[in-house]
Amino acid sequence: MEVLMWISRSERPLKAQELCHELAVEAGTIDLNVDNIPLIKTLLGCTQDLLRLISNQQSLLDYGGDYYYHRTVSK
């Protein structure tokens, strides 16, 4: 769920590595915990195709959320 929260609330498209680092920071701290950095493969697996990797594994595309928004919310 945190993955989708970060993607949906970011001011700009996040790179895959940026998202992994954001998720590694524990609540209430500002320090990066390198032991908590998830694999990009794990992030993609937990979003059930709502998130896709584009541009040689550098950028993330919230395809599912964008599709849902344009099909339902913007009507």
PDB file of N, CA, C and O in Angstrom:
ATOM      1  N   MET A   1       0.810  -1.196   0.000  1.00  0.00           N
ATOM      2  CA  MET A   1       0.000   0.000   0.000  1.00  0.00           C
ATOM      3  C   MET A   1       0.853   1.260   0.000  1.00  0.00           C
ATOM      4  O   MET A   1       0.501   2.256  -0.632  1.00  0.00           O
ATOM      5  N   GLU A   2       1.986   1.214   0.717  1.00  0.00           N
ATOM      6  CA  GLU A   2       2.854   2.386   0.767  1.00  0.00           C
ATOM      7  C   GLU A   2       3.367   2.760  -0.619  1.00  0.00           C
ATOM      8  O   GLU A   2       3.542   3.939  -0.930  1.00  0.00           O
ATOM      9  N   VAL A   3       3.603   1.760  -1.435  1.00  0.00           N
ATOM     10  CA  VAL A   3       4.105   2.010  -2.792  1.00  0.00           C
ATOM     11  C   VAL A   3       3.112   2.881  -3.548  1.00  0.00           C
ATOM     12  O   VAL A   3       3.497   3.887  -4.146  1.00  0.00           O
ATOM     13  N   LEU A   4       1.858   2.508  -3.526  1.00  0.00           N
ATOM     14  CA  LEU A   4       0.840   3.265  -4.252  1.00  0.00           C
ATOM     15  C   LEU A   4       0.624   4.636  -3.643  1.00  0.00           C
ATOM     16  O   LEU A   4       0.329   5.588  -4.366  1.00  0.00           O
ATOM     17  N   MET A   5       0.765   4.764  -2.329  1.00  0.00           N
ATOM     18  CA  MET A   5       0.634   6.064  -1.682  1.00  0.00           C
ATOM     19  C   MET A   5       1.722   7.014  -2.172  1.00  0.00           C
ATOM     20  O   MET A   5       1.436   8.155  -2.537  1.00  0.00           O
ATOM     21  N   TRP A   6       2.964   6.548  -2.180  1.00  0.00           N
ATOM     22  CA  TRP A   6       4.059   7.393  -2.639  1.00  0.00           C
ATOM     23  C   TRP A   6       3.876   7.804  -4.098  1.00  0.00           C
ATOM     24  O   TRP A   6       4.101   8.961  -4.452  1.00  0.00           O
ATOM     25  N   ILE A   7       3.471   6.868  -4.933  1.00  0.00           N
ATOM     26  CA  ILE A   7       3.283   7.165  -6.359  1.00  0.00           C
ATOM     27  C   ILE A   7       2.152   8.164  -6.563  1.00  0.00           C
ATOM     28  O   ILE A   7       2.288   9.118  -7.330  1.00  0.00           O
ATOM     29  N   SER A   8       1.042   7.944  -5.877  1.00  0.00           N
ATOM     30  CA  SER A   8      -0.131   8.800  -6.099  1.00  0.00           C
ATOM     31  C   SER A   8       0.036  10.199  -5.521  1.00  0.00           C
ATOM     32  O   SER A   8      -0.618  11.133  -5.986  1.00  0.00           O
ATOM     33  N   ARG A   9       0.889  10.364  -4.526  1.00  0.00           N
ATOM     34  CA  ARG A   9       1.049  11.668  -3.882  1.00  0.00           C
ATOM     35  C   ARG A   9       2.321  12.405  -4.272  1.00  0.00           C
ATOM     36  O   ARG A   9       2.565  13.512  -3.791  1.00  0.00           O
ATOM     37  N   SER A  10       3.118  11.822  -5.119  1.00  0.00           N
ATOM     38  CA  SER A  10       4.365  12.491  -5.503  1.00  0.00           C
ATOM     39  C   SER A  10       4.059  13.657  -6.441  1.00  0.00           C
ATOM     40  O   SER A  10       3.106  13.614  -7.219  1.00  0.00           O
ATOM     41  N   GLU A  11       4.877  14.687  -6.353  1.00  0.00           N
ATOM     42  CA  GLU A  11       4.689  15.874  -7.192  1.00  0.00           C
ATOM     43  C   GLU A  11       5.229  15.677  -8.601  1.00  0.00           C
ATOM     44  O   GLU A  11       4.905  16.439  -9.513  1.00  0.00           O
ATOM     45  N   ARG A  12       6.047  14.660  -8.770  1.00  0.00           N
ATOM     46  CA  ARG A  12       6.620  14.356 -10.087  1.00  0.00           C
ATOM     47  C   ARG A  12       6.785  12.842 -10.179  1.00  0.00           C
ATOM     48  O   ARG A  12       6.758  12.156  -9.157  1.00  0.00           O
ATOM     49  N   PRO A  13       6.951  12.325 -11.363  1.00  0.00           N
ATOM     50  CA  PRO A  13       7.184  10.881 -11.494  1.00  0.00           C
ATOM     51  C   PRO A  13       8.460  10.486 -10.762  1.00  0.00           C
ATOM     52  O   PRO A  13       9.499  11.129 -10.914  1.00  0.00           O
ATOM     53  N   LEU A  14       8.373   9.430  -9.972  1.00  0.00           N
ATOM     54  CA  LEU A  14       9.533   8.946  -9.225  1.00  0.00           C
ATOM     55  C   LEU A  14      10.306   7.918 -10.023  1.00  0.00           C
ATOM     56  O   LEU A  14       9.727   7.112 -10.751  1.00  0.00           O
ATOM     57  N   LYS A  15      11.601   7.953  -9.881  1.00  0.00           N
ATOM     58  CA  LYS A  15      12.425   6.894 -10.444  1.00  0.00           C
ATOM     59  C   LYS A  15      12.326   5.688  -9.516  1.00  0.00           C
ATOM     60  O   LYS A  15      12.057   5.830  -8.323  1.00  0.00           O
ATOM     61  N   ALA A  16      12.543   4.524 -10.066  1.00  0.00           N
ATOM     62  CA  ALA A  16      12.394   3.291  -9.297  1.00  0.00           C
ATOM     63  C   ALA A  16      13.277   3.288  -8.056  1.00  0.00           C
ATOM     64  O   ALA A  16      12.823   2.919  -6.972  1.00  0.00           O
ATOM     65  N   GLN A  17      14.523   3.692  -8.205  1.00  0.00           N
ATOM     66  CA  GLN A  17      15.444   3.688  -7.072  1.00  0.00           C
ATOM     67  C   GLN A  17      15.024   4.703  -6.011  1.00  0.00           C
ATOM     68  O   GLN A  17      15.197   4.456  -4.817  1.00  0.00           O
ATOM     69  N   GLU A  18      14.472   5.849  -6.437  1.00  0.00           N
ATOM     70  CA  GLU A  18      13.988   6.842  -5.480  1.00  0.00           C
ATOM     71  C   GLU A  18      12.873   6.263  -4.625  1.00  0.00           C
ATOM     72  O   GLU A  18      12.848   6.459  -3.410  1.00  0.00           O
ATOM     73  N   LEU A  19      11.963   5.561  -5.252  1.00  0.00           N
ATOM     74  CA  LEU A  19      10.854   4.972  -4.516  1.00  0.00           C
ATOM     75  C   LEU A  19      11.359   3.927  -3.522  1.00  0.00           C
ATOM     76  O   LEU A  19      10.878   3.866  -2.390  1.00  0.00           O
ATOM     77  N   CYS A  20      12.306   3.122  -3.929  1.00  0.00           N
ATOM     78  CA  CYS A  20      12.880   2.125  -3.018  1.00  0.00           C
ATOM     79  C   CYS A  20      13.495   2.799  -1.802  1.00  0.00           C
ATOM     80  O   CYS A  20      13.341   2.318  -0.679  1.00  0.00           O
ATOM     81  N   HIS A  21      14.191   3.908  -2.016  1.00  0.00           N
ATOM     82  CA  HIS A  21      14.811   4.623  -0.902  1.00  0.00           C
ATOM     83  C   HIS A  21      13.765   5.283  -0.010  1.00  0.00           C
ATOM     84  O   HIS A  21      13.921   5.297   1.211  1.00  0.00           O
ATOM     85  N   GLU A  22      12.711   5.826  -0.593  1.00  0.00           N
ATOM     86  CA  GLU A  22      11.634   6.422   0.213  1.00  0.00           C
ATOM     87  C   GLU A  22      11.014   5.377   1.135  1.00  0.00           C
ATOM     88  O   GLU A  22      10.718   5.662   2.295  1.00  0.00           O
ATOM     89  N   LEU A  23      10.823   4.195   0.630  1.00  0.00           N
ATOM     90  CA  LEU A  23      10.200   3.135   1.424  1.00  0.00           C
ATOM     91  C   LEU A  23      11.118   2.606   2.519  1.00  0.00           C
ATOM     92  O   LEU A  23      10.649   1.986   3.473  1.00  0.00           O
ATOM     93  N   ALA A  24      12.417   2.844   2.393  1.00  0.00           N
ATOM     94  CA  ALA A  24      13.372   2.362   3.384  1.00  0.00           C
ATOM     95  C   ALA A  24      13.485   3.278   4.599  1.00  0.00           C
ATOM     96  O   ALA A  24      14.092   2.904   5.603  1.00  0.00           O
ATOM     97  N   VAL A  25      12.906   4.475   4.515  1.00  0.00           N
ATOM     98  CA  VAL A  25      12.913   5.389   5.655  1.00  0.00           C
ATOM     99  C   VAL A  25      11.744   5.026   6.560  1.00  0.00           C
ATOM    100  O   VAL A  25      10.588   5.014   6.135  1.00  0.00           O
ATOM    101  N   GLU A  26      12.067   4.731   7.809  1.00  0.00           N
ATOM    102  CA  GLU A  26      11.026   4.318   8.753  1.00  0.00           C
ATOM    103  C   GLU A  26      10.249   5.526   9.260  1.00  0.00           C
ATOM    104  O   GLU A  26      10.797   6.625   9.353  1.00  0.00           O
ATOM    105  N   ALA A  27       8.993   5.330   9.584  1.00  0.00           N
ATOM    106  CA  ALA A  27       8.128   6.391  10.096  1.00  0.00           C
ATOM    107  C   ALA A  27       8.746   7.007  11.347  1.00  0.00           C
ATOM    108  O   ALA A  27       9.225   6.296  12.230  1.00  0.00           O
ATOM    109  N   GLY A  28       8.730   8.324  11.413  1.00  0.00           N
ATOM    110  CA  GLY A  28       9.253   9.033  12.565  1.00  0.00           C
ATOM    111  C   GLY A  28      10.738   9.315  12.507  1.00  0.00           C
ATOM    112  O   GLY A  28      11.292   9.905  13.435  1.00  0.00           O
ATOM    113  N   THR A  29      11.396   8.900  11.426  1.00  0.00           N
ATOM    114  CA  THR A  29      12.826   9.164  11.271  1.00  0.00           C
ATOM    115  C   THR A  29      13.080   9.852   9.941  1.00  0.00           C
ATOM    116  O   THR A  29      12.197   9.920   9.086  1.00  0.00           O
ATOM    117  N   ILE A  30      14.276  10.352   9.777  1.00  0.00           N
ATOM    118  CA  ILE A  30      14.659  10.942   8.490  1.00  0.00           C
ATOM    119  C   ILE A  30      15.848  10.195   7.882  1.00  0.00           C
ATOM    120  O   ILE A  30      16.376  10.590   6.843  1.00  0.00           O
ATOM    121  N   ASP A  31      16.260   9.116   8.541  1.00  0.00           N
ATOM    122  CA  ASP A  31      17.433   8.357   8.105  1.00  0.00           C
ATOM    123  C   ASP A  31      17.045   7.192   7.210  1.00  0.00           C
ATOM    124  O   ASP A  31      16.047   6.508   7.440  1.00  0.00           O
ATOM    125  N   LEU A  32      17.852   6.988   6.194  1.00  0.00           N
ATOM    126  CA  LEU A  32      17.676   5.857   5.292  1.00  0.00           C
ATOM    127  C   LEU A  32      18.222   4.601   5.955  1.00  0.00           C
ATOM    128  O   LEU A  32      19.386   4.560   6.355  1.00  0.00           O
ATOM    129  N   ASN A  33      17.391   3.587   6.069  1.00  0.00           N
ATOM    130  CA  ASN A  33      17.825   2.304   6.629  1.00  0.00           C
ATOM    131  C   ASN A  33      18.111   1.373   5.459  1.00  0.00           C
ATOM    132  O   ASN A  33      17.188   0.829   4.853  1.00  0.00           O
ATOM    133  N   VAL A  34      19.376   1.191   5.145  1.00  0.00           N
ATOM    134  CA  VAL A  34      19.753   0.414   3.961  1.00  0.00           C
ATOM    135  C   VAL A  34      19.289  -1.038   4.035  1.00  0.00           C
ATOM    136  O   VAL A  34      19.156  -1.699   3.005  1.00  0.00           O
ATOM    137  N   ASP A  35      19.044  -1.534   5.234  1.00  0.00           N
ATOM    138  CA  ASP A  35      18.542  -2.908   5.376  1.00  0.00           C
ATOM    139  C   ASP A  35      17.082  -3.036   4.951  1.00  0.00           C
ATOM    140  O   ASP A  35      16.595  -4.144   4.723  1.00  0.00           O
ATOM    141  N   ASN A  36      16.387  -1.911   4.845  1.00  0.00           N
ATOM    142  CA  ASN A  36      14.965  -1.919   4.482  1.00  0.00           C
ATOM    143  C   ASN A  36      14.704  -1.601   3.012  1.00  0.00           C
ATOM    144  O   ASN A  36      13.545  -1.544   2.600  1.00  0.00           O
ATOM    145  N   ILE A  37      15.732  -1.397   2.225  1.00  0.00           N
ATOM    146  CA  ILE A  37      15.527  -1.044   0.815  1.00  0.00           C
ATOM    147  C   ILE A  37      14.986  -2.264   0.068  1.00  0.00           C
ATOM    148  O   ILE A  37      15.670  -3.282  -0.037  1.00  0.00           O
ATOM    149  N   PRO A  38      13.749  -2.162  -0.454  1.00  0.00           N
ATOM    150  CA  PRO A  38      13.172  -3.307  -1.168  1.00  0.00           C
ATOM    151  C   PRO A  38      13.717  -3.417  -2.595  1.00  0.00           C
ATOM    152  O   PRO A  38      14.209  -2.440  -3.160  1.00  0.00           O
ATOM    153  N   LEU A  39      13.625  -4.586  -3.148  1.00  0.00           N
ATOM    154  CA  LEU A  39      13.982  -4.785  -4.549  1.00  0.00           C
ATOM    155  C   LEU A  39      12.880  -4.217  -5.434  1.00  0.00           C
ATOM    156  O   LEU A  39      11.705  -4.245  -5.069  1.00  0.00           O
ATOM    157  N   ILE A  40      13.260  -3.710  -6.582  1.00  0.00           N
ATOM    158  CA  ILE A  40      12.285  -3.167  -7.524  1.00  0.00           C
ATOM    159  C   ILE A  40      11.287  -4.254  -7.927  1.00  0.00           C
ATOM    160  O   ILE A  40      10.096  -3.987  -8.092  1.00  0.00           O
ATOM    161  N   LYS A  41      11.780  -5.465  -8.082  1.00  0.00           N
ATOM    162  CA  LYS A  41      10.922  -6.602  -8.438  1.00  0.00           C
ATOM    163  C   LYS A  41       9.832  -6.808  -7.380  1.00  0.00           C
ATOM    164  O   LYS A  41       8.692  -7.130  -7.714  1.00  0.00           O
ATOM    165  N   THR A  42      10.184  -6.624  -6.115  1.00  0.00           N
ATOM    166  CA  THR A  42       9.216  -6.764  -5.027  1.00  0.00           C
ATOM    167  C   THR A  42       8.134  -5.691  -5.122  1.00  0.00           C
ATOM    168  O   THR A  42       6.951  -5.975  -4.937  1.00  0.00           O
ATOM    169  N   LEU A  43       8.549  -4.448  -5.413  1.00  0.00           N
ATOM    170  CA  LEU A  43       7.578  -3.355  -5.544  1.00  0.00           C
ATOM    171  C   LEU A  43       6.575  -3.634  -6.654  1.00  0.00           C
ATOM    172  O   LEU A  43       5.370  -3.448  -6.483  1.00  0.00           O
ATOM    173  N   LEU A  44       7.083  -4.076  -7.775  1.00  0.00           N
ATOM    174  CA  LEU A  44       6.207  -4.339  -8.917  1.00  0.00           C
ATOM    175  C   LEU A  44       5.264  -5.503  -8.620  1.00  0.00           C
ATOM    176  O   LEU A  44       4.105  -5.477  -9.034  1.00  0.00           O
ATOM    177  N   GLY A  45       5.737  -6.501  -7.924  1.00  0.00           N
ATOM    178  CA  GLY A  45       4.919  -7.659  -7.597  1.00  0.00           C
ATOM    179  C   GLY A  45       3.781  -7.336  -6.644  1.00  0.00           C
ATOM    180  O   GLY A  45       2.688  -7.889  -6.767  1.00  0.00           O
ATOM    181  N   CYS A  46       4.033  -6.443  -5.696  1.00  0.00           N
ATOM    182  CA  CYS A  46       3.000  -6.157  -4.696  1.00  0.00           C
ATOM    183  C   CYS A  46       1.929  -5.196  -5.205  1.00  0.00           C
ATOM    184  O   CYS A  46       0.912  -5.014  -4.537  1.00  0.00           O
ATOM    185  N   THR A  47       2.126  -4.582  -6.359  1.00  0.00           N
ATOM    186  CA  THR A  47       1.124  -3.645  -6.877  1.00  0.00           C
ATOM    187  C   THR A  47       0.161  -4.287  -7.873  1.00  0.00           C
ATOM    188  O   THR A  47      -0.744  -3.617  -8.371  1.00  0.00           O
ATOM    189  N   GLN A  48       0.337  -5.549  -8.164  1.00  0.00           N
ATOM    190  CA  GLN A  48      -0.569  -6.303  -9.030  1.00  0.00           C
ATOM    191  C   GLN A  48      -0.870  -5.587 -10.344  1.00  0.00           C
ATOM    192  O   GLN A  48      -2.031  -5.382 -10.699  1.00  0.00           O
ATOM    193  N   ASP A  49       0.180  -5.212 -11.055  1.00  0.00           N
ATOM    194  CA  ASP A  49       0.105  -4.569 -12.375  1.00  0.00           C
ATOM    195  C   ASP A  49      -0.426  -3.142 -12.366  1.00  0.00           C
ATOM    196  O   ASP A  49      -0.694  -2.594 -13.435  1.00  0.00           O
ATOM    197  N   LEU A  50      -0.588  -2.523 -11.206  1.00  0.00           N
ATOM    198  CA  LEU A  50      -0.963  -1.112 -11.178  1.00  0.00           C
ATOM    199  C   LEU A  50       0.251  -0.226 -11.419  1.00  0.00           C
ATOM    200  O   LEU A  50       0.114   0.957 -11.731  1.00  0.00           O
ATOM    201  N   LEU A  51       1.429  -0.800 -11.276  1.00  0.00           N
ATOM    202  CA  LEU A  51       2.671  -0.073 -11.445  1.00  0.00           C
ATOM    203  C   LEU A  51       3.527  -0.815 -12.455  1.00  0.00           C
ATOM    204  O   LEU A  51       3.660  -2.037 -12.397  1.00  0.00           O
ATOM    205  N   ARG A  52       4.105  -0.067 -13.380  1.00  0.00           N
ATOM    206  CA  ARG A  52       4.957  -0.690 -14.397  1.00  0.00           C
ATOM    207  C   ARG A  52       6.256   0.075 -14.519  1.00  0.00           C
ATOM    208  O   ARG A  52       6.317   1.275 -14.251  1.00  0.00           O
ATOM    209  N   LEU A  53       7.278  -0.625 -14.920  1.00  0.00           N
ATOM    210  CA  LEU A  53       8.596  -0.042 -15.105  1.00  0.00           C
ATOM    211  C   LEU A  53       8.752   0.393 -16.551  1.00  0.00           C
ATOM    212  O   LEU A  53       8.443  -0.365 -17.471  1.00  0.00           O
ATOM    213  N   ILE A  54       9.231   1.614 -16.753  1.00  0.00           N
ATOM    214  CA  ILE A  54       9.442   2.113 -18.115  1.00  0.00           C
ATOM    215  C   ILE A  54      10.854   2.670 -18.244  1.00  0.00           C
ATOM    216  O   ILE A  54      11.538   2.886 -17.244  1.00  0.00           O
ATOM    217  N   SER A  55      11.267   2.892 -19.433  1.00  0.00           N
ATOM    218  CA  SER A  55      12.530   3.554 -19.738  1.00  0.00           C
ATOM    219  C   SER A  55      13.738   2.862 -19.090  1.00  0.00           C
ATOM    220  O   SER A  55      14.433   3.449 -18.261  1.00  0.00           O
ATOM    221  N   ASN A  56      13.967   1.634 -19.478  1.00  0.00           N
ATOM    222  CA  ASN A  56      15.136   0.872 -19.012  1.00  0.00           C
ATOM    223  C   ASN A  56      15.259   0.820 -17.489  1.00  0.00           C
ATOM    224  O   ASN A  56      16.337   1.030 -16.933  1.00  0.00           O
ATOM    225  N   GLN A  57      14.168   0.544 -16.845  1.00  0.00           N
ATOM    226  CA  GLN A  57      14.128   0.358 -15.395  1.00  0.00           C
ATOM    227  C   GLN A  57      14.540   1.601 -14.616  1.00  0.00           C
ATOM    228  O   GLN A  57      15.074   1.488 -13.512  1.00  0.00           O
ATOM    229  N   GLN A  58      14.303   2.766 -15.166  1.00  0.00           N
ATOM    230  CA  GLN A  58      14.644   3.991 -14.461  1.00  0.00           C
ATOM    231  C   GLN A  58      13.419   4.723 -13.922  1.00  0.00           C
ATOM    232  O   GLN A  58      13.498   5.367 -12.877  1.00  0.00           O
ATOM    233  N   SER A  59      12.305   4.633 -14.612  1.00  0.00           N
ATOM    234  CA  SER A  59      11.116   5.364 -14.195  1.00  0.00           C
ATOM    235  C   SER A  59       9.965   4.410 -13.940  1.00  0.00           C
ATOM    236  O   SER A  59       9.917   3.308 -14.485  1.00  0.00           O
ATOM    237  N   LEU A  60       9.049   4.848 -13.112  1.00  0.00           N
ATOM    238  CA  LEU A  60       7.861   4.060 -12.806  1.00  0.00           C
ATOM    239  C   LEU A  60       6.648   4.727 -13.433  1.00  0.00           C
ATOM    240  O   LEU A  60       6.552   5.953 -13.474  1.00  0.00           O
ATOM    241  N   LEU A  61       5.744   3.928 -13.910  1.00  0.00           N
ATOM    242  CA  LEU A  61       4.521   4.431 -14.510  1.00  0.00           C
ATOM    243  C   LEU A  61       3.338   3.856 -13.759  1.00  0.00           C
ATOM    244  O   LEU A  61       3.187   2.638 -13.659  1.00  0.00           O
ATOM    245  N   ASP A  62       2.505   4.730 -13.234  1.00  0.00           N
ATOM    246  CA  ASP A  62       1.309   4.309 -12.523  1.00  0.00           C
ATOM    247  C   ASP A  62       0.192   4.141 -13.549  1.00  0.00           C
ATOM    248  O   ASP A  62      -0.750   4.932 -13.594  1.00  0.00           O
ATOM    249  N   TYR A  63       0.310   3.114 -14.359  1.00  0.00           N
ATOM    250  CA  TYR A  63      -0.636   2.887 -15.454  1.00  0.00           C
ATOM    251  C   TYR A  63      -2.046   2.626 -14.942  1.00  0.00           C
ATOM    252  O   TYR A  63      -3.008   3.209 -15.443  1.00  0.00           O
ATOM    253  N   GLY A  64      -2.172   1.771 -13.967  1.00  0.00           N
ATOM    254  CA  GLY A  64      -3.492   1.402 -13.467  1.00  0.00           C
ATOM    255  C   GLY A  64      -4.228   2.567 -12.853  1.00  0.00           C
ATOM    256  O   GLY A  64      -5.415   2.759 -13.116  1.00  0.00           O
ATOM    257  N   GLY A  65      -3.542   3.352 -12.037  1.00  0.00           N
ATOM    258  CA  GLY A  65      -4.164   4.508 -11.404  1.00  0.00           C
ATOM    259  C   GLY A  65      -4.555   5.559 -12.413  1.00  0.00           C
ATOM    260  O   GLY A  65      -5.633   6.147 -12.321  1.00  0.00           O
ATOM    261  N   ASP A  66      -3.679   5.802 -13.383  1.00  0.00           N
ATOM    262  CA  ASP A  66      -3.973   6.776 -14.426  1.00  0.00           C
ATOM    263  C   ASP A  66      -5.164   6.314 -15.256  1.00  0.00           C
ATOM    264  O   ASP A  66      -6.043   7.113 -15.578  1.00  0.00           O
ATOM    265  N   TYR A  67      -5.200   5.053 -15.597  1.00  0.00           N
ATOM    266  CA  TYR A  67      -6.303   4.489 -16.370  1.00  0.00           C
ATOM    267  C   TYR A  67      -7.612   4.619 -15.592  1.00  0.00           C
ATOM    268  O   TYR A  67      -8.626   5.048 -16.143  1.00  0.00           O
ATOM    269  N   TYR A  68      -7.586   4.248 -14.315  1.00  0.00           N
ATOM    270  CA  TYR A  68      -8.785   4.335 -13.480  1.00  0.00           C
ATOM    271  C   TYR A  68      -9.280   5.775 -13.400  1.00  0.00           C
ATOM    272  O   TYR A  68     -10.475   6.034 -13.544  1.00  0.00           O
ATOM    273  N   TYR A  69      -8.364   6.707 -13.171  1.00  0.00           N
ATOM    274  CA  TYR A  69      -8.749   8.104 -13.038  1.00  0.00           C
ATOM    275  C   TYR A  69      -9.427   8.616 -14.310  1.00  0.00           C
ATOM    276  O   TYR A  69     -10.488   9.237 -14.240  1.00  0.00           O
ATOM    277  N   HIS A  70      -8.830   8.363 -15.453  1.00  0.00           N
ATOM    278  CA  HIS A  70      -9.376   8.884 -16.698  1.00  0.00           C
ATOM    279  C   HIS A  70     -10.673   8.176 -17.126  1.00  0.00           C
ATOM    280  O   HIS A  70     -11.478   8.747 -17.863  1.00  0.00           O
ATOM    281  N   ARG A  71     -10.869   6.957 -16.673  1.00  0.00           N
ATOM    282  CA  ARG A  71     -12.077   6.229 -17.044  1.00  0.00           C
ATOM    283  C   ARG A  71     -13.240   6.497 -16.092  1.00  0.00           C
ATOM    284  O   ARG A  71     -14.394   6.410 -16.511  1.00  0.00           O
ATOM    285  N   THR A  72     -12.979   6.815 -14.842  1.00  0.00           N
ATOM    286  CA  THR A  72     -14.077   6.933 -13.872  1.00  0.00           C
ATOM    287  C   THR A  72     -14.178   8.320 -13.247  1.00  0.00           C
ATOM    288  O   THR A  72     -15.260   8.906 -13.240  1.00  0.00           O
ATOM    289  N   VAL A  73     -13.101   8.848 -12.732  1.00  0.00           N
ATOM    290  CA  VAL A  73     -13.147  10.085 -11.982  1.00  0.00           C
ATOM    291  C   VAL A  73     -13.360  11.299 -12.884  1.00  0.00           C
ATOM    292  O   VAL A  73     -14.088  12.221 -12.515  1.00  0.00           O
ATOM    293  N   SER A  74     -12.749  11.308 -14.037  1.00  0.00           N
ATOM    294  CA  SER A  74     -12.818  12.497 -14.890  1.00  0.00           C
ATOM    295  C   SER A  74     -14.101  12.607 -15.705  1.00  0.00           C
ATOM    296  O   SER A  74     -14.266  13.567 -16.457  1.00  0.00           O
ATOM    297  N   LYS A  75     -15.003  11.656 -15.574  1.00  0.00           N
ATOM    298  CA  LYS A  75     -16.278  11.708 -16.328  1.00  0.00           C
ATOM    299  C   LYS A  75     -17.231  12.690 -15.725  1.00  0.00           C
ATOM    300  O   LYS A  75     -18.342  12.861 -16.227  1.00  0.00           O
TER     301      LYS A  75
END
